């Protein structure tokens, strides 16, 4: 799928979207993360708030999520040497020692630190849009994804709005991953795509999904790329993340920090709501 061409930065969309109401918006003006919108951690129940805290800064009106050279692994017990800087709009987990918690990515995982459950922004359905720059290099990848709030184990599907592997970026083509994963949701079938588009993802591009009661419509730079006729039917939260597999970092020249640059994240609801 190489028919989408954009030679440089794709411009920001207007804040107002005809036919929709803006429900959630972060233009990342800084100087701190908005604590009413974001938790500055990545799945801290499987690790700790200290190890899962992101490295980030604000620069020219953007949020820059970073992997730094001295950054420790976020969850060495269950995820090895992987490093991560991520923020999220909700958190749910059971007591220490339990297996109850969001996105149990490793079947050995148990809750290692008690958390305060929170739902800062956990919509069911909507149009969601990010403008961002990915980072090249085989060690890193970036993503905007959604996970079920998972207050019950089956409400656990994932919607990947965009996932960009740094090793799949060139000046003329980039691989964009998107789709849906079931995890513990028996109503969802795994349907994830990795398509190449004629863009350099190191430039600004706009990635979006419209999640309705019947389907998921994915967009790149305002052009629909695919429809998936599946739809989780429960609240989901946002995860905004950069990862590094440090054992591959030497191949990228070992230059730090690695930066995932985010201009904005916006969420809309259609005027009159969605029809079942």
N, C-alpha and C positions, 0 to 999 in steps of 0.2 A: 504494500500500500504506500506508493511513493508519489501520489498525485498532488499532495499538498506541498506547496512551495512557498517559502518565506526567506528572503535573503538576509535579513537582519532582525533588529528588535521589532516585535509586534507591539503596536501602541496600546496603551491602557484604554480599556473601555470606559465610557461615561458611567458615573456612579448610578444614575437612574437607568433602569431597564424597563422599556415599555411593556405594560401588561403585568408587571411584577411589583412587589413591595419589598424593599430592602429590610431584611430581618436581623442580619448579623454582618458587621463590617469591621475589619481592622486594616487600616492603611499603614500601620507600623511606623508611626511618626516618632516613637520613642519618647523619652530616653529609657523607659522601662517597659517591660511587658505589662499589658493590662491584666491585672489580677482578677478582674471581673469576667474575663474571657478565656484566660489560659492558665493551666497548671504547668509550671516549669519543670516537668519531669517526664520520664518515659517508663510507663508500666512499673512504677516504683515498688508495687507490692511484691514483685518477684525478686527485687534487689533491695534498694534503699533509696530514700530521697537524695542522699549525698551522692551515691554513685550514678544515679540516673539524672542528675541535674545537667541541663544543656550548657554548652559554651556558645555564647552569642554576643552580638553587638548590633547597634543601629548605625546605619551609614547612608547619608543622602536620602532619607525617607524610606529606607528599606530595612527589613529584618535580615540579618546575616547569621544564619545558623552555621556553626563551625565545628570542625574536628581539629583539635590542636595537637601538637606533637607530644605534649606531656599528659594528654587525657587518658585516664584509665579505662579499661573495659567497663561497660555499664552493668553487666551481670555475669561475672566470670564463672559463677557456679553453674548456670544453665545455658549461657550463650558464649562461652569461651572468651576469645580475645576481641570480639566485636565491640567497636566503639560507636557511640550514638549521641547525637544531640537532637532532642525532640521535645515538642510541646503538645499538649492535648487539652481538650475542652470538657473532659469528664474523667471520673475515676470511680471504680467499684471493685471491692475485694472483700473476701471473708477474713476470719481471724488468722492470726499467725499459726502456721502449721497446716492450714487447710489448702485444698486444691481449688477453692472457689476464687476466681478472679478473672478479670478481662484478659482476653487474648493469651490463653495458656499455650504458648508456642512450643513448649517442650513438655512432654508427658511426665518428666521428672520434677517439674516445677511445683513448688509449694510456696505459700505466702511467707516471706521472710521479714517483712516489716509491716506493722499495722498502718492503715491509711484512713483518712477521713473521706468518706464517699462524697462525691460532688457531681452535679450536673450543671455546668456553666452554660453549655450550649449543646443540646442533644436533640436535634430535630428528627422528625419523621417526614420524609419527602422534602423536596425543594430543588432549587437551581443553585449550584455551588461553583465558584470560579476563583482561580488563582492565577496571578501573573508572576512569573518567576524565572530565574536563571539556574540551570543545573550546573554541575561541576564535572569536568572530564577526568578520566583516569580510572584504571581498572579496579582500584581499591574501594572506590566510593559509589554510592548511589543515593538518590534523593527521592522523596515521595510525599504526596498528599493522599491520605487514605482515611477511610471511616471504618469504625468497628462498632458493633452492637454494644449498647451500654452493659449488657450481659448481667443484669440482675437475676436472670435465670439462664442456665447454661446454653439453651437452644437459641437465645437471642444474641447470637455471636458471629453472624456473617461479617464479611469485610467487603467494602466497596473501594477499589483502588482507583482514584481519580486520575492519578499519574504516578508512574514509577520509572525513573530514568537511570539506567546503569551507565556509569561514567565511561566504561570501556566501549560502549556502543555509540559514542558521540564522535562525529567528524564534522568538518566545516560544511559538508554538503548533505549529510544524512544523520539522523538520530533515531534510535529505537525507543519507542514509547510503550510502556506497559500499562494496561488498564483492564478493568473487569471486576469480577465478583468471585469471592472464595466462600465456601460454606462454613468452614471450621465445624462448629457443633450444631449448625442449623440444618435439620433434615429436609427443609423445604427448598433449599438452594443447592444447585449443582455447580461444580467448579467450572467457570467460564472466564478465562483470562487470556488476553491477547498481547502479543509483543510485535507491533507493527513498526516498520521503518517509514519515516516521513522525511521529505527533503527540506529539513531545517537544521540549523546548528543550535542545539538546545542550550548552549552556553550563552545565547542571547535571550532577551526577554520573550517569552511566549505565554499565551493565555490557554490554560487547560480547564475544562469544565465538565460537569456531569449534571444532567437533570434526572432526578430520582422521583419517579411517579409511582402510584399504587400498582402499576402493571409492567413497568419497564425502566431501563436505564439508557439514557441517550448521552453519548460521549462526544465532546467537542475539542477541537484544536484550533486556536485562533479564529473562533466563531464559526467554524465549519464542522458540521456533524460528521464524525468518523465511523460510528457504529451504534446500533441499537441492540441491547441485550434484553430479551423478554423474560426477565426475572426481576424480583423486587422484594428485598427484606421488608417486613411490615412492623417495625418497632423502632424506638429511638436509637440513634447512632451518634457517636462523637467523632470529632476530627483529630487526626494525628498528622503532624507536620514534622518531617524527619530528614536527617542526613545520617548515613551510616558509613563506617569504614571497616574493611577487613584488612587489618594492619600487616598481615603477612604478605599482602600484595603491594604495599605502599612503596617499596623500593623500586618496583618497576615504573612507578610514576615520578620518580626523581626525588621523592622525600621532601617536597616543598610544602610548608604549612604556613598558615592554616588552610584547610579545605573549606570552601564557602558555598553554601546554598543560599542564594539571594532571593528574597521574597518581597515583591512590591506591595501586594495586597491579597487579602482573602475576603470574599464577599459571599453572602448567602441571601437568597430571595425566595419568596413565596408568591405564587400566582394570585392575582386579584380574583377573589371568589373561591380560592382553594382548588384542590385537585378533585376531579370526579372519579369515583370508584370504577 
